[in-house]
Amino acid sequence: MKEAWFSFPSEADGLEISVLLVEPEGEARGTILMAHGFSEYKERYLPMMRRWADKGFACIINDHRGYGRSVRAEEDLGYTYELGAEGTLTDFRSTAKLLAERYPGKKMFLYGHSMGSLCALNYLKRYGSELSGVILSALPAHNPAAGAGVQYLKLKQRLRGGRYRDENAEKLIFKSYASAFRDENSKYAWINSDPALVEAYAADPHCAFPGTVDGYLSLLELMLGAYDRRNWDNVNNLLPVFIAVGACDPCAAGEKGASAGEKYLKSLGFVRTEHQVYPGMRHEIHNEPRGTQVMDDMLNRLLLWL
């Protein structure tokens, strides 16, 4: 297989958006547009991309603005340069166009993890006619307090600026997740059931950095857009959608959250939906000790959808 790193200037503000493309040897069977989660970066998806490319899929992923290499300086990690969800989606759209131009006529599938699944739902709403299937990994359960959170963050933004790293915002959004595993002495324990992988995440400066007001605002804007029932009229309701979550994931709310997510999609008119809950797994199901099972379950759906 072939792996390539490159960047393009954002249509929104010229920020260099870093991209990773993993391609199979020979002709691709299809393509996969991928979106990573909050406080992480694209290279963490290399094992998955390689596994899927080995089966014939060309996979592309960009660092969302404010993450990985899509920053102007390291101190900007978590900062979207005041463009929030719209800037993130604009960059994601550009990445999709690059993939489509490189593989004209090939079916395009969409994968998103956590915040990336919220990004995926926003993208599905706008450009679903171009897609052949969607995988939502660790889809965050709808938070009815998201609107109030946006108002709080906008006030903080006016008072302190978008770069301000607000500990209160972090607590409001993530404290309940950590409290589910308070005996494990890590605020990141909810991410993975393997303590070694939790430690690796906590030690990674491109993951365990304090968030900015601007970044948290973008996250909640993506949630509000994903769960906004308006403007879904032109989406192909025959498009297959697969939701996959860990049973012990407090962000996705396990079976309850996955069922609610599928019910929401059905209420919008989608008729080919399904979900799967993985016993004992937490948030990053693809990075769990049995993560290859998750990757292969997703791969099997992609192969069925070709």
Phi, psi and chi 1 to 4 in degrees:
 res  aa     phi    psi   chi1   chi2   chi3   chi4
   1 MET       -  166.5   67.9 -173.6   67.1      -
   2 LYS  -119.0  139.4  -64.1  168.6  -74.6 -175.8
   3 GLU  -125.1  135.1  -61.3  175.0    5.1      -
   4 ALA  -140.6  137.3      -      -      -      -
   5 TRP  -111.7  135.2  -79.9 -101.2      -      -
   6 PHE  -157.6 -179.6   57.6   93.3      -      -
   7 SER  -144.5  163.9   66.2      -      -      -
   8 PHE  -141.6  152.3   62.6   82.4      -      -
   9 PRO   -76.4  130.4   26.4  -32.9      -      -
  10 SER   -60.6  138.0  171.3      -      -      -
  11 GLU   -66.0  -20.8  -66.9 -179.3   12.5      -
  12 ALA   -77.7  -42.8      -      -      -      -
  13 ASP  -152.6    7.7   61.2   -6.3      -      -
  14 GLY    85.0   -2.9      -      -      -      -
  15 LEU   -57.7  135.2  173.9   69.6      -      -
  16 GLU   -73.9  118.9  -76.5  -65.6  -43.6      -
  17 ILE   -98.7  119.7  -57.8  -60.3      -      -
  18 SER   -84.0  135.8 -176.1      -      -      -
  19 VAL  -130.0  145.0 -179.4      -      -      -
  20 LEU  -123.1  129.0  169.8   60.1      -      -
  21 LEU  -123.0  126.2  174.2   66.4      -      -
  22 VAL  -119.5  121.7 -179.2      -      -      -
  23 GLU  -120.7  147.9  -60.5  172.3  -68.4      -
  24 PRO   -77.8  161.0   30.2  -35.7      -      -
  25 GLU   -72.9  137.8  -67.2  -67.1  -20.1      -
  26 GLY    79.9 -165.3      -      -      -      -
  27 GLU   -73.3  136.7 -175.4  176.4   -3.4      -
  28 ALA   -78.0  143.1      -      -      -      -
  29 ARG   -80.4  -32.3  -52.8  169.0   80.5  166.8
  30 GLY  -170.1 -179.7      -      -      -      -
  31 THR  -127.3  154.4   67.5      -      -      -
  32 ILE  -131.4  120.4  -52.6  173.0      -      -
  33 LEU   -93.6  122.9  173.8   65.4      -      -
  34 MET  -119.9  145.8  -56.5  175.0   67.7      -
  35 ALA  -130.1  125.0      -      -      -      -
  36 HIS   -84.1  174.8   69.9   73.8      -      -
  37 GLY   -93.9 -170.8      -      -      -      -
  38 PHE   -73.3  141.3 -170.4   79.3      -      -
  39 SER    53.9   51.7  -70.3      -      -      -
  40 GLU  -157.8 -164.1   59.6  164.1  -11.6      -
  41 TYR  -157.8  167.3   52.3   94.4      -      -
  42 LYS   -63.3  -36.1   62.6 -173.7 -177.3  -55.8
  43 GLU   -63.4  -18.4  -76.5   78.4    9.4      -
  44 ARG   -68.2   -9.7  -60.6 -174.9   78.8 -126.1
  45 TYR  -103.2    6.1  -69.6   80.7      -      -
  46 LEU   -58.1  -44.8 -102.4  174.2      -      -
  47 PRO   -57.6  -41.4  -26.0   36.2      -      -
  48 MET   -67.5  -44.4  177.9 -176.1  -70.6      -
  49 MET   -63.5  -40.9  -63.5  171.5   80.0      -
  50 ARG   -65.8  -39.6  -72.1  168.3  175.3  161.7
  51 ARG   -64.6  -41.0 -162.3  171.7 -173.6   88.4
  52 TRP   -76.5  -35.1  -69.3   -8.9      -      -
  53 ALA   -65.0  -33.3      -      -      -      -
  54 ASP   -62.5  -22.5 -171.1   53.7      -      -
  55 LYS  -101.4   11.3  -62.6  -60.1 -178.2 -178.5
  56 GLY   103.7    8.6      -      -      -      -
  57 PHE  -103.1  132.3  -70.2   93.7      -      -
  58 ALA   -85.1  122.9      -      -      -      -
  59 CYS  -115.7  135.5  -55.7      -      -      -
  60 ILE  -132.1  143.6 -162.1  168.0      -      -
  61 ILE  -149.8  140.2 -173.0  170.3      -      -
  62 ASN  -114.2  151.0   67.0  -87.2      -      -
  63 ASP   -69.7  123.5  -79.1  -34.2      -      -
  64 HIS   -60.0  151.5  -63.0  -51.1      -      -
  65 ARG   -56.0  131.2   56.0  176.5   46.4 -115.6
  66 GLY    93.8    0.8      -      -      -      -
  67 TYR  -131.0  155.9  -61.6   94.8      -      -
  68 GLY    54.0 -123.2      -      -      -      -
  69 ARG   -98.0    3.1  -61.5  178.4 -171.5  173.4
  70 SER   -89.5   55.2  -65.4      -      -      -
  71 VAL  -138.9  157.3  -67.7      -      -      -
  72 ARG   -86.1  -21.9  -64.5 -168.0  173.6  107.2
  73 ALA  -157.7  154.1      -      -      -      -
  74 GLU   -57.5  -34.5  -74.4  -69.7  -60.3      -
  75 GLU   -69.5   -5.9   55.5  -94.6   29.6      -
  76 ASP   -92.6    2.5  -69.1  -16.3      -      -
  77 LEU   -54.9  130.2  -77.5  169.9      -      -
  78 GLY    89.6    0.0      -      -      -      -
  79 TYR  -110.3  122.3 -180.0   57.3      -      -
  80 THR   -90.1    8.7   74.5      -      -      -
  81 TYR    63.4   38.2  -58.8   94.0      -      -
  82 GLU    67.0   14.4  -50.6  -66.1  -27.7      -
  83 LEU  -103.6   -9.6  -69.5 -179.3      -      -
  84 GLY    51.1 -143.9      -      -      -      -
  85 ALA   -61.9  -40.4      -      -      -      -
  86 GLU   -64.4  -40.9  -82.0  -55.1  -49.0      -
  87 GLY   -64.6  -41.1      -      -      -      -
  88 THR   -60.9  -44.5  -61.4      -      -      -
  89 LEU   -71.0  -33.1  -68.5  167.9      -      -
  90 THR   -62.6  -44.5  -64.8      -      -      -
  91 ASP   -65.0  -40.8  -57.8  -26.3      -      -
  92 PHE   -64.0  -39.0 -165.7   58.5      -      -
  93 ARG   -62.5  -40.7  175.3   61.1  173.9  164.1
  94 SER   -63.4  -39.3  -64.3      -      -      -
  95 THR   -63.7  -41.1  -60.5      -      -      -
  96 ALA   -61.5  -41.3      -      -      -      -
  97 LYS   -63.0  -40.1  -72.2  179.9  178.6  178.9
  98 LEU   -60.4  -42.6  -70.9  172.2      -      -
  99 LEU   -65.7  -43.7 -173.7   61.7      -      -
 100 ALA   -64.9  -38.1      -      -      -      -
 101 GLU   -68.4  -34.1  -70.3  168.0    3.9      -
 102 ARG   -76.5  -29.5 -170.0  169.1 -179.9   84.9
 103 TYR  -128.2   65.4  -70.1   95.9      -      -
 104 PRO   -63.1  137.8   23.2  -33.7      -      -
 105 GLY    85.4   -9.8      -      -      -      -
 106 LYS   -86.3  143.5  -64.9  -66.1 -177.7 -179.0
 107 LYS   -63.5  137.9  -72.9 -173.4  175.8 -177.9
 108 MET  -111.2  128.3 -177.6 -175.6  -66.5      -
 109 PHE  -110.3  156.1  -58.0   98.7      -      -
 110 LEU  -120.5  129.5  177.5   59.5      -      -
 111 TYR  -126.6  135.7  163.7   90.7      -      -
 112 GLY  -142.4  141.3      -      -      -      -
 113 HIS  -115.4  129.9  171.0   73.9      -      -
 114 SER    55.7 -119.1 -167.7      -      -      -
 115 MET   -54.0  -34.4 -178.6 -176.2   77.4      -
 116 GLY   -63.5  -29.3      -      -      -      -
 117 SER   -73.8  -29.2   66.2      -      -      -
 118 LEU   -69.2  -41.0  -61.7  175.8      -      -
 119 CYS   -59.1  -43.0 -179.6      -      -      -
 120 ALA   -62.2  -41.9      -      -      -      -
 121 LEU   -65.3  -40.4  -78.9  173.8      -      -
 122 ASN   -62.0  -40.2  -79.6  -84.6      -      -
 123 TYR   -68.9  -41.6 -168.9   86.6      -      -
 124 LEU   -57.6  -42.3  170.5   60.8      -      -
 125 LYS   -60.5  -37.6 -177.2 -171.1  -64.2 -169.1
 126 ARG   -89.2  -36.8  -58.4  179.8 -172.0 -163.5
 127 TYR  -130.1   24.8  -51.9  107.8      -      -
 128 GLY   -58.9  -26.0      -      -      -      -
 129 SER   -65.8  -17.1   62.0      -      -      -
 130 GLU   -92.7   -4.0  -58.6  172.9   10.3      -
 131 LEU  -105.7  158.1  -58.7  170.2      -      -
 132 SER  -117.9    0.4  -64.6      -      -      -
 133 GLY   168.8  154.6      -      -      -      -
 134 VAL  -135.6  135.1 -179.2      -      -      -
 135 ILE  -116.6  122.6  -64.0  174.5      -      -
 136 LEU  -111.0  108.5  -56.9  173.4      -      -
 137 SER   -99.4  129.4  169.2      -      -      -
 138 ALA    51.8   45.8      -      -      -      -
 139 LEU   -58.1  118.1  173.7   64.9      -      -
 140 PRO   -60.2  132.7  -26.3   36.8      -      -
 141 ALA   -62.7  146.1      -      -      -      -
 142 HIS   -60.1  130.5  177.8 -115.4      -      -
 143 ASN  -109.2  110.1 -174.5  -16.7      -      -
 144 PRO   -64.8  -13.7   21.0  -31.9      -      -
 145 ALA   -89.9    3.7      -      -      -      -
 146 ALA   -60.4  -40.1      -      -      -      -
 147 GLY   -61.1  -44.0      -      -      -      -
 148 ALA   -65.1  -36.4      -      -      -      -
 149 GLY   -62.8  -39.6      -      -      -      -
 150 VAL   -61.8  -43.0  165.5      -      -      -
 151 GLN   -64.0  -41.1  -63.9  -52.6  -49.7      -
 152 TYR   -60.7  -45.7  166.5   82.1      -      -
 153 LEU   -69.3  -35.5  -70.7  164.4      -      -
 154 LYS   -65.3  -36.5  -75.0 -176.8  174.8  179.3
 155 LEU   -65.0  -45.5  175.7   60.3      -      -
 156 LYS   -60.8  -38.5  -80.3  -74.2 -173.6  176.2
 157 GLN   -62.2  -41.6 -168.3  175.7   43.7      -
 158 ARG   -68.5  -36.9  -72.2 -164.2  -64.2  -89.6
 159 LEU   -81.8  -39.3  -64.9  174.5      -      -
 160 ARG  -118.3  -14.1  -56.2  -62.8  -63.6  -91.0
 161 GLY    94.1  156.5      -      -      -      -
 162 GLY   -67.7  -22.7      -      -      -      -
 163 ARG   -79.8  -10.7  -65.0  176.5 -176.2  -89.2
 164 TYR   -62.2  131.6  178.9   62.3      -      -
 165 ARG   -97.1  105.3  -61.1 -172.4 -176.1  -86.1
 166 ASP   -98.9  108.1 -172.3   -4.0      -      -
 167 GLU   -64.4  -33.1  -68.0 -177.0    1.9      -
 168 ASN   -64.5  -38.5  -72.1  -31.4      -      -
 169 ALA   -64.6  -41.9      -      -      -      -
 170 GLU   -59.8  -43.2  179.9 -179.0   13.3      -
 171 LYS   -64.5  -42.8  -69.1  176.1 -178.4  176.5
 172 LEU   -61.3  -38.1  -74.2  170.5      -      -
 173 ILE   -87.1  -40.5  -63.1  172.4      -      -
 174 PHE  -113.1  -12.9  -64.5  111.8      -      -
 175 LYS   -60.1  -39.1 -173.2  176.7 -179.8  179.9
 176 SER   -65.9  -30.2   63.7      -      -      -
 177 TYR   -67.0  -46.2  -55.5  160.6      -      -
 178 ALA   -66.5  -34.9      -      -      -      -
 179 SER   -65.6  -21.8   64.1      -      -      -
 180 ALA   -66.8  -18.2      -      -      -      -
 181 PHE  -131.9   38.9  -54.5   97.8      -      -
 182 ARG   -60.3  -26.1   60.7  172.0   61.7   90.9
 183 ASP   -73.0   -8.8  -65.6  -21.9      -      -
 184 GLU   -94.7    0.2  -63.0 -176.3   27.3      -
 185 ASN    59.1   35.3  -60.7  -43.3      -      -
 186 SER  -149.0  130.7  172.8      -      -      -
 187 LYS   -71.7   -7.4   65.9  178.9 -178.5  179.5
 188 TYR  -103.6    8.2  -57.5  114.8      -      -
 189 ALA   -60.0  -26.5      -      -      -      -
 190 TRP   -69.2  -13.5   61.1  -80.4      -      -
 191 ILE   -76.0  -37.8  -70.9  174.1      -      -
 192 ASN  -151.7  147.7 -159.9  -63.7      -      -
 193 SER   -80.5  -12.0   64.8      -      -      -
 194 ASP   -93.4  112.8 -174.3  -23.1      -      -
 195 PRO   -56.9  -33.2  -24.7   34.8      -      -
 196 ALA   -65.8  -38.3      -      -      -      -
 197 LEU   -73.9  -31.4  -66.4  175.6      -      -
 198 VAL   -64.8  -43.8  172.0      -      -      -
 199 GLU   -63.1  -39.9  -71.7 -179.9   15.6      -
 200 ALA   -63.4  -40.6      -      -      -      -
 201 TYR   -63.6  -46.0 -179.7   92.4      -      -
 202 ALA   -64.3  -27.6      -      -      -      -
 203 ALA   -88.0   -8.2      -      -      -      -
 204 ASP   -86.9  114.0 -168.4  -30.9      -      -
 205 PRO   -64.7  -16.4   24.5  -34.2      -      -
 206 HIS   -93.0    5.5  -76.1   89.6      -      -
 207 CYS  -119.3  -56.0  -68.4      -      -      -
 208 ALA   -90.2   60.4      -      -      -      -
 209 PHE  -113.1  148.8   55.5   84.3      -      -
 210 PRO   -67.4  135.5   22.3  -31.8      -      -
 211 GLY   -75.5  159.6      -      -      -      -
 212 THR   -98.1  160.2   66.7      -      -      -
 213 VAL   -56.1  -43.5  165.1      -      -      -
 214 ASP   -61.0  -42.9  174.7   63.8      -      -
 215 GLY   -67.8  -42.7      -      -      -      -
 216 TYR   -65.1  -37.0  -71.0  129.6      -      -
 217 LEU   -63.1  -41.9 -176.1   57.4      -      -
 218 SER   -60.9  -43.7  175.4      -      -      -
 219 LEU   -58.4  -48.0  171.4   63.5      -      -
 220 LEU   -70.6  -32.1  -66.0 -174.6      -      -
 221 GLU   -64.8  -38.8  -73.6  173.3  -15.8      -
 222 LEU   -63.9  -38.9  -74.1  169.3      -      -
 223 MET   -64.5  -45.9  174.4  170.4  -79.6      -
 224 LEU   -61.6  -40.5  -70.6  176.5      -      -
 225 GLY   -66.8  -40.2      -      -      -      -
 226 ALA   -64.3  -38.6      -      -      -      -
 227 TYR   -99.8   11.7  -73.9  107.1      -      -
 228 ASP   -82.0  122.3 -173.3  -19.8      -      -
 229 ARG   -77.0   -5.3  -56.2 -178.6   63.7   86.0
 230 ARG   -82.1  154.9  -65.0  172.1  -64.9  179.9
 231 ASN    67.6   30.0  -57.6  -40.1      -      -
 232 TRP  -101.0    8.3  -72.9   92.3      -      -
 233 ASP   -63.9  -31.8  -60.9  -21.1      -      -
 234 ASN   -98.6   13.1  -63.3  -40.0      -      -
 235 VAL   -85.8  140.7  177.4      -      -      -
 236 ASN   -68.5  111.0  174.3   15.0      -      -
 237 ASN   -76.6   -4.3   66.3  -16.1      -      -
 238 LEU   -91.3   -1.1  -64.6  177.9      -      -
 239 LEU   -65.9  127.8 -166.5   73.9      -      -
 240 PRO   -75.0  138.6   26.7  -33.7      -      -
 241 VAL  -132.3  128.6 -176.3      -      -      -
 242 PHE  -119.3  123.0  175.3   51.1      -      -
 243 ILE  -105.1  127.9  -60.3  172.9      -      -
 244 ALA  -127.7  128.1      -      -      -      -
 245 VAL  -141.8  159.9  -53.7      -      -      -
 246 GLY   -85.6  141.2      -      -      -      -
 247 ALA   -63.2  -26.7      -      -      -      -
 248 CYS  -107.1   25.4  -57.0      -      -      -
 249 ASP   -92.7  109.9  178.4    3.9      -      -
 250 PRO   -72.2  -20.9   26.4  -34.3      -      -
 251 CYS   -73.2  -46.6  175.1      -      -      -
 252 ALA   -85.1  -11.1      -      -      -      -
 253 ALA    63.6   31.5      -      -      -      -
 254 GLY    52.3 -140.6      -      -      -      -
 255 GLU   -60.0  -41.3  171.4   63.1   43.2      -
 256 LYS   -60.5  -45.2 -179.4  179.8  179.2 -179.3
 257 GLY   -69.4  -41.2      -      -      -      -
 258 ALA   -64.4  -41.2      -      -      -      -
 259 SER   -64.3  -40.9  -64.8      -      -      -
 260 ALA   -65.3  -40.0      -      -      -      -
 261 GLY   -63.3  -42.2      -      -      -      -
 262 GLU   -67.4  -39.9 -174.7  176.0    0.6      -
 263 LYS   -61.5  -39.5 -177.5  178.1  179.3 -179.5
 264 TYR   -61.6  -46.3  169.3   65.1      -      -
 265 LEU   -63.7  -40.3  -70.2  168.9      -      -
 266 LYS   -63.5  -36.9  -73.6 -175.9  179.5  -62.7
 267 SER   -67.5  -21.8   74.2      -      -      -
 268 LEU   -85.1   -7.6  -63.6  173.1      -      -
 269 GLY   111.5   -3.5      -      -      -      -
 270 PHE   -70.3  131.8  -70.5   93.2      -      -
 271 VAL  -112.2  -11.6  -63.2      -      -      -
 272 ARG  -113.0   66.1  -64.5  177.7   62.5 -167.3
 273 THR  -114.4  151.7   63.4      -      -      -
 274 GLU  -156.3  161.0   61.9  173.2  -41.0      -
 275 HIS  -139.8  157.2   74.0  -91.3      -      -
 276 GLN  -138.1  135.6 -174.6  162.5  -18.6      -
 277 VAL  -115.7  128.9  179.7      -      -      -
 278 TYR  -100.0  113.2  -68.3   88.6      -      -
 279 PRO   -57.5  137.3  -22.8   34.1      -      -
 280 GLY    77.9   -9.2      -      -      -      -
 281 MET   -91.0  153.2  -65.9 -168.1 -173.2      -
 282 ARG  -107.0 -136.4  -60.4 -176.4 -171.2  178.1
 283 HIS   -75.1  -53.1 -169.7   60.4      -      -
 284 GLU   -86.5   76.1  -69.5 -170.3  -16.8      -
 285 ILE   -60.9  -32.5   50.1  177.4      -      -
 286 HIS   -73.4  -18.6   56.5  -73.5      -      -
 287 ASN  -102.5    2.1  -75.0  -27.7      -      -
 288 GLU   -66.6  162.6  -77.3  -82.9  -12.8      -
 289 PRO   -53.0  -29.8  -30.1   37.2      -      -
 290 ARG  -105.7   32.2  -66.4 -179.1  -71.1  111.6
 291 GLY   -64.6  -27.8      -      -      -      -
 292 THR   -64.7  -28.7   53.5      -      -      -
 293 GLN   -63.1  -42.1  173.8 -165.7  -16.9      -
 294 VAL   -63.4  -47.9  175.6      -      -      -
 295 MET   -58.1  -41.1  -63.4 -179.4 -155.8      -
 296 ASP   -73.2  -32.7  -71.5  -14.3      -      -
 297 ASP   -63.3  -41.2  -74.6  -15.1      -      -
 298 MET   -67.1  -42.4  -66.5  174.9  177.9      -
 299 LEU   -58.7  -41.6  173.1   64.2      -      -
 300 ASN   -61.7  -36.7  -71.9  -23.9      -      -
 301 ARG   -65.0  -45.5  -94.1   70.2  179.1 -172.2
 302 LEU   -58.3  -41.9  -65.5  167.0      -      -
 303 LEU   -65.9  -36.9  -67.7  170.1      -      -
 304 LEU   -67.5  -31.5  -75.4  172.4      -      -
 305 TRP   -83.1   -9.7  -61.5  -18.8      -      -
 306 LEU   -60.7      -  -81.8  173.5      -      -
